[in-house]
Amino acid sequence: MSSAATLRPAPSASALLQLVRGLPWLMLIFAVPGIITASHTWFYAQAKDPTYPFTRALVMQVPPWQYWAFVTPLILALGRRFRLERGVWPRSLAVHLTALAAVMVPYATLIFFLSRAVGEKLISDGSLGQLLPLLMAKYVVTSLLVYGVIVASGSAVEYHRRYREGELAQSQLETRLVHAQLDALRAQLHPHFLFNTLNAISVLVRKQDTAGSIRMLTGVSELLRMALNSTGRQLVPFHEDLDFLERYLDIEQTRFQDRLQVVRAIDSATLSALVPSLILQPLVENAIKHGLATRSGAGRVELRASREGARLVLEVLDDGPGLAPGWDRHDGCIGVANVRARLNQLYGAGHVFTLENRAGGGVRARLELPFQAASAEALAT
């Protein structure tokens, strides 16, 4: 493993300051084992000396535990800097053992002076210099356990934080990927729709229908303006998508004139719902292309929108010849494939999209989406 991979960033001053600010909580936490060990010492002493005061036990036990509260920020900072991970643990272990010895010196010194203050008998009578090594040896196991618990607790919190950060980063990457895919799908609609519309305009020009050509060109410019205004928004209020669709239908009715009949059954309660932008236009285009453009007579397209509980139901119906076997494997199904891909990206399993032949003839495209009300700001645009 390279040295670049093994080096850990030193704890920042702000991180250490944050640990110090948590000192009152640490003192409260370490007061618990201090009181427990003091109670244990007092009960044990009662068997030998019933006059042994509880305050003496508190003085002997609580301050040493409070000492661990004061050194915990330092231990946690060392735990962040020197992690006991594969590849670096020997060096980190040496650092922590050295730190343990360093924090035990004042710990044993504190116990020495507390014992002298309350008249507690130590291992033997002697000076601090004589008794310090003996006290460190006596309390090394306890100190090692406490130090290890502090490092392990800090490591657990740190690993959880890194795990959550990793989850967040992955979620953000997935979100950016989904938006990129949706933008690509949306961008695919513009040249596809524009090509079909310009082709229709060229037909009118060849027929020398000047008024119809001008009307269609005006409609195309308006459609492009509306499409550009919705750029960057995957979901728009349903009334906006209907406005775009109406402009498109104006163009198609100019093209087909009296041959195209459009029937609308739109529940007003659905107008404020959020829908994928340009979601209906490919379905209406598909209905006109396969239901009307292939025959010489008139055709009918129905638009329906309703709310069924927590679901928004959108339908596009035509009275054409219906879907031929294997229709989805033929060329020219870009719009339907686009709709399906976008719905899968936006809603996953939370939507239903069906395209099937009707019993009386023609095709029904049906979408069931979660009903999401647009915000007041979105409705005002």
C-alpha positions in Angstrom: 0.0 0.0 0.0 1.3 3.4 -0.9 2.2 6.0 1.6 -0.5 8.3 0.1 -3.1 5.7 1.0 -1.9 5.2 4.5 -1.6 8.8 5.6 -4.6 10.1 7.5 -5.5 13.8 7.8 -4.8 15.3 11.2 -7.9 16.3 13.1 -8.8 19.9 12.4 -8.9 22.5 15.1 -12.7 22.8 14.6 -13.2 19.0 15.1 -11.1 19.1 18.3 -13.0 22.2 19.5 -16.3 20.3 18.9 -15.1 17.4 21.0 -14.1 19.9 23.8 -17.5 21.5 23.7 -19.0 18.1 24.4 -17.0 17.9 27.7 -20.0 18.5 30.0 -21.8 15.5 28.5 -18.6 13.4 28.8 -18.4 14.4 32.5 -22.0 13.4 33.0 -21.4 10.1 31.3 -18.2 9.3 33.3 -20.0 10.3 36.5 -22.1 7.1 36.1 -19.2 4.6 36.5 -17.7 6.8 39.1 -20.8 6.6 41.3 -21.1 2.9 40.6 -17.5 2.1 41.6 -17.8 4.4 44.6 -20.9 2.5 45.8 -19.1 -0.8 45.3 -16.1 0.4 47.3 -18.4 1.7 50.1 -20.3 -1.6 50.4 -17.1 -3.6 50.4 -15.6 -1.3 53.1 -18.6 -1.7 55.3 -17.7 -5.3 56.0 -14.4 -4.2 57.5 -15.2 -0.7 58.8 -18.9 0.2 59.3 -17.8 3.8 59.8 -16.3 4.1 56.4 -18.0 7.2 54.9 -19.6 7.2 51.4 -18.1 10.6 50.7 -14.6 9.1 51.1 -15.5 6.5 48.4 -16.8 9.2 46.1 -13.6 11.2 46.5 -11.5 8.1 45.6 -13.6 7.0 42.6 -15.4 9.9 41.0 -12.4 12.3 40.2 -10.3 9.5 38.5 -13.3 8.7 36.2 -13.8 12.4 35.6 -10.2 12.5 34.5 -11.1 10.1 31.7 -13.8 12.6 30.6 -11.2 15.3 30.2 -8.8 13.1 28.2 -11.5 11.6 26.0 -11.4 14.4 23.4 -7.7 13.8 23.0 -8.1 10.0 22.7 -10.9 10.4 20.1 -8.7 12.8 18.1 -5.9 10.3 18.1 -8.4 7.6 17.2 -9.4 9.6 14.1 -5.8 10.3 13.2 -4.4 6.8 13.8 -7.0 4.3 12.9 -6.6 0.6 13.7 -7.1 -0.4 10.1 -5.5 -3.0 7.9 -2.2 -1.9 6.6 -1.6 0.8 9.2 -2.6 -0.8 12.5 1.0 -1.6 13.7 1.9 2.0 13.6 -1.4 3.2 15.0 -1.2 0.6 17.8 2.2 1.8 18.8 0.9 5.4 18.9 -2.1 4.4 21.1 0.0 2.4 23.5 2.3 5.4 23.9 -0.7 7.6 24.4 -2.1 5.2 27.0 1.2 5.3 29.0 1.2 9.1 28.8 -2.4 9.5 30.1 -1.8 7.0 32.8 0.9 9.1 34.4 -1.4 11.9 35.6 -4.1 9.3 36.2 -1.9 7.4 38.7 -0.6 10.7 40.1 -4.2 11.8 40.8 -5.0 8.6 42.6 -1.8 9.0 44.7 -2.8 12.5 45.9 -6.4 11.6 46.5 -5.4 8.6 48.6 -3.1 10.8 50.7 -5.8 13.4 51.1 -8.4 11.0 52.5 -6.0 8.8 54.4 -6.5 5.8 52.1 -3.7 3.2 52.4 -1.9 2.5 49.1 0.3 -0.4 48.1 2.9 0.8 50.6 4.1 4.0 52.1 6.5 5.9 49.9 6.9 8.9 47.7 5.2 9.6 44.4 8.4 8.6 42.5 8.5 5.3 44.3 4.8 4.4 44.0 4.0 5.8 40.5 5.3 2.7 38.6 3.4 0.4 41.0 0.2 2.4 40.6 0.5 2.3 36.8 1.0 -1.4 36.9 -2.0 -1.8 39.2 -4.4 0.2 37.0 -3.0 -0.7 33.6 -5.8 -3.3 32.8 -8.6 -0.9 33.8 -6.9 2.0 31.9 -6.4 -0.2 28.8 -10.1 -1.2 28.9 -11.3 2.4 29.3 -9.0 3.6 26.6 -10.0 0.8 24.3 -13.7 1.5 24.8 -13.2 5.2 24.0 -11.3 4.4 20.8 -13.8 1.8 19.7 -16.7 4.1 20.4 -15.1 6.9 18.4 -14.3 4.5 15.6 -17.9 3.2 15.5 -19.2 6.7 15.3 -16.7 7.6 12.6 -17.4 4.6 10.5 -21.1 5.3 10.7 -20.5 8.9 9.6 -18.4 7.7 6.7 -21.0 5.1 5.7 -23.7 7.8 5.7 -21.6 10.1 3.7 -20.9 7.3 1.3 -24.6 6.6 1.0 -25.3 10.3 0.4 -22.6 10.6 -2.2 -23.9 7.5 -4.0 -27.4 8.8 -3.8 -26.3 12.1 -5.3 -24.5 10.3 -8.1 -27.5 8.2 -8.8 -29.7 11.3 -8.8 -27.4 13.1 -11.2 -27.3 10.0 -13.5 -31.1 9.9 -13.5 -31.4 13.6 -14.3 -28.8 13.2 -17.1 -30.8 10.2 -18.5 -34.1 12.1 -18.3 -32.5 15.2 -20.0 -31.3 13.0 -22.8 -34.7 11.5 -23.2 -36.4 14.9 -23.2 -33.8 16.2 -25.7 -34.7 13.2 -27.9 -38.3 14.4 -28.3 -37.4 17.8 -29.7 -35.7 16.7 -33.0 -38.2 13.8 -33.4 -41.2 16.1 -33.0 -39.6 18.9 -35.0 -38.7 16.6 -37.9 -42.3 15.3 -38.2 -43.8 18.8 -38.0 -41.4 20.2 -40.6 -42.2 17.3 -42.8 -45.9 18.2 -42.5 -45.2 21.8 -43.3 -43.3 20.8 -46.4 -46.4 18.9 -47.6 -48.5 22.1 -47.2 -45.9 24.1 -49.1 -46.1 21.6 -51.9 -49.9 22.0 -51.9 -49.3 25.8 -52.0 -51.4 26.2 -48.8 -49.7 29.4 -47.8 -52.1 30.2 -44.9 -51.8 26.7 -43.5 -48.0 26.8 -43.8 -47.8 30.1 -42.0 -50.1 28.9 -39.3 -48.0 25.8 -38.8 -44.7 27.7 -38.7 -46.2 30.0 -36.1 -47.4 27.1 -34.1 -44.0 25.4 -34.3 -42.2 28.6 -33.0 -44.7 28.7 -30.1 -44.1 25.1 -29.3 -40.3 25.5 -29.3 -40.6 28.5 -27.0 -42.7 26.5 -24.6 -40.4 23.5 -24.8 -37.4 25.7 -24.0 -39.2 27.4 -21.1 -39.7 23.9 -19.5 -36.0 23.0 -19.9 -34.5 21.8 -16.6 -37.9 20.8 -15.1 -38.8 17.2 -15.3 -42.2 17.7 -13.7 -44.6 20.5 -14.6 -48.2 21.2 -13.7 -50.6 19.3 -15.9 -52.1 22.5 -17.2 -48.8 23.4 -18.7 -48.5 20.1 -20.5 -52.1 20.6 -21.8 -51.2 24.0 -23.1 -48.3 22.5 -25.0 -50.5 19.7 -26.3 -53.1 22.2 -27.5 -50.5 24.0 -29.6 -49.5 20.7 -31.1 -53.1 19.8 -31.8 -53.6 23.2 -33.5 -50.8 22.2 -35.9 -52.2 18.8 -36.5 -55.7 20.1 -37.1 -54.2 22.5 -39.7 -52.5 19.6 -41.3 -55.6 17.3 -41.4 -58.2 20.0 -41.3 -61.7 18.4 -40.9 -60.4 14.8 -40.8 -59.1 15.2 -37.2 -61.7 15.4 -34.3 -60.4 15.9 -30.8 -62.6 15.2 -27.8 -61.5 16.3 -24.3 -62.7 15.0 -20.9 -60.4 16.8 -18.5 -61.3 16.9 -14.8 -60.4 20.3 -13.4 -59.1 18.7 -10.3 -56.2 17.3 -12.3 -54.9 20.6 -13.7 -52.7 21.3 -10.6 -51.1 17.8 -10.6 -47.4 17.4 -11.5 -46.7 15.3 -14.6 -43.6 14.6 -16.6 -43.2 17.4 -19.1 -44.2 16.6 -22.7 -45.6 13.3 -21.6 -48.8 13.3 -23.6 -47.6 14.7 -26.9 -45.8 11.5 -28.0 -48.9 9.5 -27.2 -51.2 11.9 -29.1 -48.7 11.9 -32.0 -48.7 8.1 -31.9 -52.6 8.0 -31.9 -52.8 10.4 -34.9 -50.0 8.7 -36.8 -51.4 5.2 -36.5 -55.1 6.0 -36.1 -55.6 8.7 -38.7 -52.7 9.3 -41.0 -52.9 5.8 -42.5 -56.5 6.1 -43.7 -58.4 8.5 -45.9 -61.4 9.1 -43.6 -61.9 11.1 -40.5 -60.5 10.0 -37.2 -61.1 10.7 -33.5 -58.7 11.2 -30.7 -59.9 11.4 -27.1 -58.0 13.0 -24.1 -59.1 12.0 -20.6 -57.7 13.0 -17.3 -59.2 12.1 -13.9 -58.2 11.6 -10.3 -58.8 8.2 -8.6 -57.9 8.6 -5.0 -54.1 9.1 -4.8 -53.6 8.3 -8.5 -53.7 10.5 -11.5 -55.1 8.7 -14.6 -54.4 10.0 -18.1 -55.7 8.4 -21.2 -55.3 8.9 -25.0 -57.7 7.0 -27.2 -58.1 6.7 -30.9 -60.6 4.9 -33.2 -58.0 3.7 -35.7 -57.2 0.2 -36.9 -55.4 -0.8 -33.7 -52.0 -2.2 -33.0 -50.6 -4.7 -35.4 -48.9 -7.8 -34.0 -45.3 -7.0 -33.2 -45.9 -3.3 -33.5 -43.4 -2.5 -30.7 -40.6 -4.1 -32.7 -41.1 -1.9 -35.7 -39.4 1.4 -36.4 -41.2 4.6 -35.5 -42.0 3.8 -31.9 -39.5 6.4 -30.5 -42.2 8.3 -28.7 -43.7 5.4 -26.9 -40.3 4.0 -25.9 -39.4 7.4 -24.6 -42.5 7.7 -22.5 -41.9 4.3 -21.0 -38.2 5.0 -20.2 -39.0 8.4 -18.6 -41.8 6.9 -16.4 -39.5 4.2 -15.3 -36.8 6.7 -14.3 -39.2 9.0 -12.5 -41.6 6.6 -10.8 -40.1 3.1 -10.9 -42.7 0.6 -9.9 -45.0 3.4 -8.7 -46.7 3.9 -12.1 -48.7 2.0 -14.7 -48.4 2.5 -18.4 -50.4 0.4 -20.9 -50.9 0.6 -24.6 -53.5 -1.8 -25.9 -56.2 -2.3 -28.5 -59.7 -1.3 -27.5 -62.5 -3.8 -27.7 -64.5 -1.6 -30.2 -61.5 -0.8 -32.3 -58.6 1.7 -31.9 -56.0 2.0 -29.2 -56.0 3.1 -25.6 -52.8 4.5 -23.9 -53.4 4.7 -20.2 -51.1 6.2 -17.5 -51.5 5.9 -13.8 -49.2 8.2 -11.8 -49.0 9.2 -8.2 -51.0 12.3 -7.7 -48.6 15.1 -6.7 -50.0 18.6 -6.3 -47.9 21.4 -7.7 -46.7 24.2 -5.5 -48.3 27.6 -5.6 -45.1 29.0 -7.2 -45.3 26.4 -10.0 -48.9 27.1 -10.6 -48.3 30.8 -10.9 -45.7 30.4 -13.7 
